[in-house]
C-alpha cells in the first residue's frame, strides 16, 4: 500500500508531465520548465515516501 507521500509524489509527476507536454504543444518554454520542475518535485516526494515506507517495514520485523 502506498503512503500519502508516494501518492502525492506520483500525482505531481503526472501533472508535471502533462504541463510540460502542454507547454511543448503551445510553444511555451515557461510551462515546459514549470512542468519539469513539478516532475522533479514529485519524484523527490515519492522518494521520501519510499524511504518512510522502507523505514516502517524495517521496524515492523
N, CA and C atoms as a LAMMPS dump frame, in Angstrom:
ITEM: TIMESTEP
0
ITEM: NUMBER OF ATOMS
183
ITEM: BOX BOUNDS ff ff ff
-5.0000000000000000e+02 5.0000000000000000e+02
-5.0000000000000000e+02 5.0000000000000000e+02
-5.0000000000000000e+02 5.0000000000000000e+02
ITEM: ATOMS id mol type element x y z
1 1 1 N 0.838 -1.176 0
2 1 2 C 0 0 0
3 1 3 C 0.888 1.246 0
4 2 1 N 0.516 2.214 -0.809
5 2 2 C 1.301 3.439 -0.922
6 2 3 C 0.916 4.423 0.183
7 3 1 N 1.921 5.124 0.716
8 3 2 C 1.623 6.147 1.71
9 3 3 C 1.302 7.464 0.999
10 4 1 N 0.894 8.469 1.752
11 4 2 C 0.437 9.724 1.141
12 4 3 C 1.528 10.427 0.34
13 5 1 N 2.778 10.356 0.788
14 5 2 C 3.853 10.988 0.026
15 5 3 C 4.073 10.288 -1.317
16 6 1 N 3.942 8.983 -1.334
17 6 2 C 4.09 8.253 -2.586
18 6 3 C 2.966 8.618 -3.556
19 7 1 N 1.743 8.706 -3.046
20 7 2 C 0.591 9.044 -3.893
21 7 3 C 0.713 10.474 -4.411
22 8 1 N 0.994 11.416 -3.502
23 8 2 C 1.113 12.818 -3.904
24 8 3 C 2.276 13.023 -4.866
25 9 1 N 3.377 12.338 -4.614
26 9 2 C 4.539 12.443 -5.498
27 9 3 C 4.235 11.946 -6.895
28 10 1 N 3.551 10.824 -6.977
29 10 2 C 3.172 10.278 -8.283
30 10 3 C 2.23 11.229 -9.008
31 11 1 N 1.272 11.789 -8.278
32 11 2 C 0.328 12.735 -8.882
33 11 3 C 1.048 13.979 -9.405
34 12 1 N 2.018 14.485 -8.648
35 12 2 C 2.778 15.658 -9.092
36 12 3 C 3.593 15.342 -10.342
37 13 1 N 4.168 14.137 -10.377
38 13 2 C 4.944 13.75 -11.557
39 13 3 C 4.064 13.727 -12.796
40 14 1 N 2.865 13.162 -12.663
41 14 2 C 1.939 13.074 -13.798
42 14 3 C 1.487 14.475 -14.211
43 15 1 N 1.111 15.297 -13.235
44 15 2 C 0.668 16.66 -13.535
45 15 3 C 1.789 17.46 -14.198
46 16 1 N 3.005 17.276 -13.734
47 16 2 C 4.144 17.962 -14.323
48 16 3 C 4.397 17.536 -15.754
49 17 1 N 4.244 16.262 -16.012
50 17 2 C 4.413 15.745 -17.374
51 17 3 C 3.367 16.346 -18.303
52 18 1 N 2.121 16.398 -17.823
53 18 2 C 1.042 16.982 -18.62
54 18 3 C 1.339 18.459 -18.896
55 19 1 N 1.749 19.192 -17.868
56 19 2 C 2.042 20.613 -18.025
57 19 3 C 3.203 20.831 -18.996
58 20 1 N 4.22 20.007 -18.879
59 20 2 C 5.376 20.121 -19.764
60 20 3 C 4.986 19.847 -21.221
61 21 1 N 4.209 18.803 -21.423
62 21 2 C 3.768 18.466 -22.781
63 21 3 C 2.847 19.541 -23.349
64 22 1 N 1.977 20.093 -22.507
65 22 2 C 1.102 21.181 -22.954
66 22 3 C 1.948 22.385 -23.357
67 23 1 N 2.994 22.654 -22.59
68 23 2 C 3.905 23.742 -22.931
69 23 3 C 4.563 23.529 -24.275
70 24 1 N 4.925 22.292 -24.566
71 24 2 C 5.514 21.982 -25.874
72 24 3 C 4.51 22.252 -26.989
73 25 1 N 3.256 21.829 -26.766
74 25 2 C 2.228 21.999 -27.792
75 25 3 C 1.945 23.457 -28.098
76 26 1 N 1.956 24.298 -27.069
77 26 2 C 1.646 25.713 -27.293
78 26 3 C 2.896 26.571 -27.478
79 27 1 N 4.057 25.944 -27.408
80 27 2 C 5.308 26.656 -27.614
81 27 3 C 5.715 27.539 -26.444
82 28 1 N 5.346 27.118 -25.238
83 28 2 C 5.667 27.906 -24.047
84 28 3 C 6.796 27.247 -23.255
85 29 1 N 7.98 27.837 -23.348
86 29 2 C 9.117 27.323 -22.582
87 29 3 C 8.839 27.418 -21.082
88 30 1 N 8.144 28.485 -20.673
89 30 2 C 7.833 28.696 -19.257
90 30 3 C 7.018 27.517 -18.712
91 31 1 N 6.016 27.085 -19.439
92 31 2 C 5.188 25.964 -18.996
93 31 3 C 5.972 24.65 -19.024
94 32 1 N 6.864 24.513 -19.991
95 32 2 C 7.705 23.32 -20.057
96 32 3 C 8.606 23.235 -18.831
97 33 1 N 9.195 24.368 -18.456
98 33 2 C 10.094 24.404 -17.304
99 33 3 C 9.31 24.165 -16.013
100 34 1 N 8.147 24.801 -15.892
101 34 2 C 7.314 24.591 -14.703
102 34 3 C 6.911 23.123 -14.587
103 35 1 N 6.563 22.514 -15.706
104 35 2 C 6.194 21.109 -15.708
105 35 3 C 7.352 20.209 -15.311
106 36 1 N 8.526 20.514 -15.839
107 36 2 C 9.711 19.725 -15.498
108 36 3 C 10.033 19.859 -14.012
109 37 1 N 9.9 21.08 -13.488
110 37 2 C 10.158 21.304 -12.063
111 37 3 C 9.169 20.523 -11.209
112 38 1 N 7.914 20.484 -11.644
113 38 2 C 6.899 19.746 -10.894
114 38 3 C 7.203 18.247 -10.921
115 39 1 N 7.717 17.767 -12.042
116 39 2 C 8.086 16.353 -12.128
117 39 3 C 9.208 16.022 -11.145
118 40 1 N 10.188 16.894 -11.046
119 40 2 C 11.299 16.689 -10.11
120 40 3 C 10.774 16.712 -8.677
121 41 1 N 9.918 17.691 -8.381
122 41 2 C 9.327 17.778 -7.04
123 41 3 C 8.543 16.508 -6.712
124 42 1 N 7.787 16.007 -7.681
125 42 2 C 7.035 14.773 -7.48
126 42 3 C 7.942 13.576 -7.248
127 43 1 N 9.024 13.516 -7.992
128 43 2 C 9.978 12.411 -7.815
129 43 3 C 10.588 12.434 -6.424
130 44 1 N 10.915 13.643 -5.961
131 44 2 C 11.503 13.775 -4.627
132 44 3 C 10.5 13.394 -3.546
133 45 1 N 9.256 13.813 -3.715
134 45 2 C 8.24 13.486 -2.709
135 45 3 C 7.971 11.988 -2.696
136 46 1 N 7.937 11.371 -3.87
137 46 2 C 7.726 9.928 -3.931
138 46 3 C 8.905 9.188 -3.283
139 47 1 N 10.127 9.668 -3.527
140 47 2 C 11.309 9.056 -2.915
141 47 3 C 11.236 9.161 -1.392
142 48 1 N 10.778 10.299 -0.886
143 48 2 C 10.595 10.469 0.549
144 48 3 C 9.592 9.435 1.067
145 49 1 N 8.515 9.251 0.327
146 49 2 C 7.515 8.243 0.702
147 49 3 C 8.101 6.843 0.7
148 50 1 N 8.952 6.562 -0.279
149 50 2 C 9.594 5.248 -0.342
150 50 3 C 10.492 5.019 0.869
151 51 1 N 11.213 6.072 1.262
152 51 2 C 12.089 5.968 2.433
153 51 3 C 11.257 5.725 3.692
154 52 1 N 10.181 6.482 3.847
155 52 2 C 9.303 6.299 5.009
156 52 3 C 8.752 4.882 5.05
157 53 1 N 8.343 4.378 3.88
158 53 2 C 7.786 3.033 3.791
159 53 3 C 8.837 1.987 4.166
160 54 1 N 10.053 2.167 3.661
161 54 2 C 11.131 1.229 3.975
162 54 3 C 11.454 1.262 5.468
163 55 1 N 11.44 2.45 6.052
164 55 2 C 11.726 2.604 7.47
165 55 3 C 10.661 1.892 8.308
166 56 1 N 9.397 2.074 7.925
167 56 2 C 8.311 1.405 8.639
168 56 3 C 8.435 -0.109 8.52
169 57 1 N 8.734 -0.578 7.318
170 57 2 C 8.867 -2.016 7.092
171 57 3 C 10.014 -2.6 7.91
172 58 1 N 11.103 -1.874 7.979
173 58 2 C 12.26 -2.362 8.722
174 58 3 C 11.979 -2.444 10.226
175 59 1 N 11.133 -1.58 10.705
176 59 2 C 10.842 -1.558 12.14
177 59 3 C 9.682 -2.465 12.53
178 60 1 N 9.006 -3.032 11.567
179 60 2 C 7.924 -3.983 11.861
180 60 3 C 8.469 -5.349 12.217
181 61 1 N 9.628 -5.665 11.669
182 61 2 C 10.179 -7.031 11.842
183 61 3 C 11.17 -7.103 12.949
